[in-house]
Amino acid sequence: MCSYVSILTMTNSTDGALSRRKWLGLAAKTSLGSGLLAIASTASASAQTSPSLAGASQDLGVRNYNIRDFGAKGDGTTLDTAAVQGAIDACNKDQGGTVLVPTGVFVIGTIEMKSNVTLHIAAQGKLLGSGDGKQYHAADAIPLRGDSTLGDGNVGLIFAVNAENITIEGPGTIDGQGAQFRSPERGVPPPSGRGGAQRPYHLLFHRCKNLTVRDIFLYQSAFHSVRIIQSSSVKLDGIRIYNRVNHNNDGFHFISAEHVHLSNCTVECQDDACALFGSCKFVTVTNCSFSTRWSVFRFGGGVAENITVSNCLIYDTFGCPIKMRCGPGSRFENISFSNLVMKNVTGPISIGVGPQQRRQATPQTSMTETNNAPEQPGLPAEPGVVRNISFSGIHATVVVPQQLPDVPFTSGYNPGEIKSCIALNGVEGVIEKITFNDVHITFPGGGTAEEAAVRDVPKIVGEYYQAGVYPAYALYVRNARGITLSNVRFEVEKAEARPAVVFDHVTDVIVNGFSVHGTKEAESLLRFIETRDVLLSASRVLAATPVFLQVEGGGSQGITVDGGDLSKAAVALAFKAGSQKNAVKLRV
């Protein structure tokens, strides 16, 4: 508070003496200010003691709820489920806030997240899933096979249903103790007593909105790590998933989710790393790395559209980095894959349209392989459609599949995975407007003359039920139209009797700036069967081969080979199986 002494001091300052009028004016203002300050001080003191002014509601929505205050021990032994749930319930009741998991190991069974709650796990904090299967229960509000798009499993270590404004964040850990839910051998119950579809996911969300998971380490789930069903406005950022302890250990698994943004994540898992089932729309995936035994981007059933995947690293993936299985009644459209590096993968891209053979899931079978398309009993489904899919800036090294050293059980491999290629396989339905731009891939080779001789490829859409392999080492396309290849380079590392490219009943194709590695063991470098309206321009043969292009079938026509360097092919063109020489215009 200013005083008369202060005023007198001011009159003696170096600023000069004040006039009498100014001095009186300043004194009056000081007196008034002192009074106002006294009133404000009195009001402040009153507010601190008056519930009507301060109230209990001033900090609602921003409070912290330390789970230790609710009785959690964090000693790695005591069951802390009730304490953690109590903190979440209190936070939700108070209109939201943050539930704190401090340093310690907190053993829990099933926990339900609720609206407006942030669950924050400290760097040295861990939520440890109990090894006792009795500590888990199903989220009954999540239907199972009553809605075939949902598939199996409605048990979560942490779950939420019909909730909004949920955040789960690190930098701590959620450990699912997945080994306790794996049977040592067929017919023997797992140590937890809970197996199959009754295993808990790390995180399970159904019909939630405005959901965020970030900066968390998700370790060894009993089932999928993150499963998100019929939810919207989802942000997943900075998540690390290590999930290789059990069969069907997916990383992210989305079912009919919309407006999903996945970024800056690292996923090492045993099953699908990023599955998109049902009708997933408006999805972006960027700046992530993936490794898995099965697939990375796995599409099955429903309507998947308006999706972009960019700037990702895919390594040690033995099952197919990009796999689309489009059954009757499904449609995949407007999907872009760009700037992807694939190191040590099998079958880099596989698109199949048509009915799929279904079989019982086994320990060597991805569970999603057996339940990947919506069923509408009694209603005939329209044939599937895959349209407007682009692949650009993709550089890959394809290898023979291997056993991942950190998976505690042996993975079997099917013939179609061992000698894999890029496949666009239309059995029944539509594949159209597929673009490859700036795609450079090296394949291992090793195909035999018997495999190259196959013309009647079994009418199935997946490699897992196939007795043989695709009759091309790099690209096999069947029953498709509107295919574009620009600046594509295919190389092979060892002797290969199969052609690099097979087009089987394909129309409307543009191939420009195509560089392809030939082998002397192959009958031809390219094989076109009943294929028409194709323009090949600026093609380049990289190594000696008997024939550049072999045309087969009387329906093949309207093929133009324009420019390029075919000098390493002994013969530019060959014609078989009723094809006519006038089907091709050669301008080189």
ABEGO torsion letter per residue (X at the ends): XBBAAAAAAAAABAAEBBBAAAAAAAAAAAAAAAAAAAAAAAAAAAAAABAAAAEAAAABGABBBBAAAAGBAGAGABBAAAAAAAAAAAAAAAGEEBBBBBBEBBBBBBBBBBBGBBBBBBAABBBBBBABAAABBBBAABBBAABAAAEBEABBABBBBGBBGBBBBOABBBBAGAAAABBABBGBBBAAGBBEAABBBABBBBGBBGBBBBGBBBBGBABBABBBBGBBGBBBBGBBBBBAABBGBBBBBBBGBBGBBBBGBBBBBABBABBBBEBBBGBBBBGBBBBBABBABBBBEEBBBGBBBBGBBBBGBBGEABBBBBBBGBBBBGBBBBGBBBBGBBGABBBBBEBBBBBBBBAABBAAAABABBBBBGBBBBBBBBBGBBBBGBBBBBBBBBBBAABABBBBBBAAAABBBBBBBBABEBBBGBBBBGBBBBBAEGBBAAAAABABBBBBABAAABABBBABAABBBBGBBGBBBBGBBBBBABBBABBABBBBGBBGBBBBGBBBBBBAABABABBBBGBBGBBBBGBBBABBBABABBBBEAABBGBBBBEEBAAABABABBBBGGBBAAABBBBX
